[in-house]
Every structure is written in structure tokens, then in C-alpha cells.
Amino acid sequence: MEIIDPTDERVPVRRTLAARTPQLHGAVALLDISKPRGDVFLDRLAELLSERLPEVKFNRYRKPTFTKPAPEELRRTIAAENDFVIEALAD
């Protein structure tokens, strides 16, 4: 599998995929990074995933702005309350 990084790295960084779990369980964070229509994307994604995975809890979070990393407190909350994270990047 080839991973393409959209950032402008002058010297590409080698990355490996994180270990994948055989099935989704627990709680999943849906993180809206505050770009336009990201909430629309996550609403639809949550709807589709909830139909397929009724045993999984989906928690919603939103960054204050897309121009900066998520605040440390938000990152800690997401890590404490969830097993996985899906981040929305939309315009």
C-alpha cells in the first residue's frame, strides 16, 4: 500500500501504517477540524457507520480552528473517551 502525504515535505518522511484491529469496537471519535462542510461529511459518515456498526458508540468533537493543531485538552479528552479517531477534512 502506498501512503501519500499531502503536506509539502522537502524531504519525504517514511511512514508505516498503524496496526489494524480485526474489527471495530468500543468508541470512535469523529473529529471535525472546522473546515466548511466537515460537519456535513461527518453527519453522513456517522449515519452510515451507525447502520453498519450499531454496537459502536460515535462521539463528536470539533477543533476551534483548522489552522492550528487540536488543543492539548481536546486531544486528551478524545484519547480518554475513544478507541479510534476519524478526522474530517472537507471544504
C-alpha positions as CSV (number, residue, x, y, z in Angstrom):
1,M,0.0,0.0,0.0
2,E,1.3,3.4,-0.9
3,I,0.6,6.3,1.6
4,I,0.5,9.7,0.0
5,D,1.1,12.7,2.3
6,P,-0.4,15.9,1.1
7,T,1.9,18.1,3.1
8,D,4.8,19.9,1.5
9,E,7.8,18.0,2.8
10,R,11.0,18.8,1.1
11,V,12.5,15.5,2.4
12,P,9.7,12.9,2.5
13,V,9.4,11.0,5.8
14,R,9.0,7.2,5.7
15,R,5.9,6.2,7.5
16,T,4.3,2.8,8.2
17,L,0.7,2.1,8.8
18,A,-0.5,1.6,12.4
19,A,-1.5,-1.9,13.3
20,R,-5.1,-2.6,12.4
21,T,-7.7,-4.2,14.6
22,P,-9.6,-7.1,13.1
23,Q,-12.9,-5.4,13.9
24,L,-14.1,-2.0,15.1
25,H,-15.3,-1.9,18.7
26,G,-15.6,0.5,21.6
27,A,-15.9,4.2,20.9
28,V,-14.9,6.2,17.8
29,A,-14.2,9.9,17.8
30,L,-15.5,11.8,14.8
31,L,-13.3,14.9,14.8
32,D,-14.4,18.0,12.8
33,I,-11.4,20.2,12.1
34,S,-13.7,23.2,11.5
35,K,-13.4,23.4,7.7
36,P,-16.5,24.3,5.8
37,R,-18.9,21.3,5.4
38,G,-16.8,19.0,7.5
39,D,-19.8,18.6,9.8
40,V,-22.0,17.6,6.8
41,F,-19.5,14.9,5.9
42,L,-19.3,13.6,9.5
43,D,-23.1,13.6,9.8
44,R,-23.4,11.4,6.8
45,L,-20.5,9.2,7.8
46,A,-21.9,8.8,11.3
47,E,-25.2,7.8,9.8
48,L,-23.7,5.2,7.5
49,L,-21.3,3.8,10.2
50,S,-24.1,3.6,12.8
51,E,-26.2,1.5,10.4
52,R,-23.3,-1.0,9.8
53,L,-21.9,-0.9,13.4
54,P,-24.8,-0.5,15.8
55,E,-22.6,-1.7,18.7
56,V,-20.1,1.1,18.3
57,K,-20.5,4.4,20.0
58,F,-19.6,7.5,17.9
59,N,-18.6,10.7,19.8
60,R,-18.4,14.0,18.0
61,Y,-15.7,16.6,18.6
62,R,-14.7,19.9,16.9
63,K,-11.4,21.8,16.8
64,P,-11.7,25.5,17.4
65,T,-9.9,26.2,14.1
66,F,-8.4,24.2,11.2
67,T,-5.4,26.5,11.1
68,K,-3.8,25.0,14.3
69,P,-3.4,21.6,15.8
70,A,-6.1,20.5,18.2
71,P,-5.6,21.9,21.7
72,E,-3.9,19.6,24.2
73,E,-7.1,19.3,26.4
74,L,-9.2,18.3,23.4
75,R,-6.6,15.6,22.4
76,R,-6.5,14.2,25.9
77,T,-10.3,14.1,26.0
78,I,-10.5,12.3,22.7
79,A,-7.8,9.8,23.8
80,A,-9.5,9.1,27.1
81,E,-13.0,8.6,25.7
82,N,-12.3,6.7,22.4
83,D,-10.5,3.8,20.9
84,F,-10.3,5.2,17.4
85,V,-10.4,8.6,15.6
86,I,-11.8,9.6,12.2
87,E,-10.9,13.1,11.2
88,A,-12.9,15.1,8.6
89,L,-11.1,17.2,6.1
90,A,-13.7,18.8,3.9
91,D,-14.4,22.1,2.0
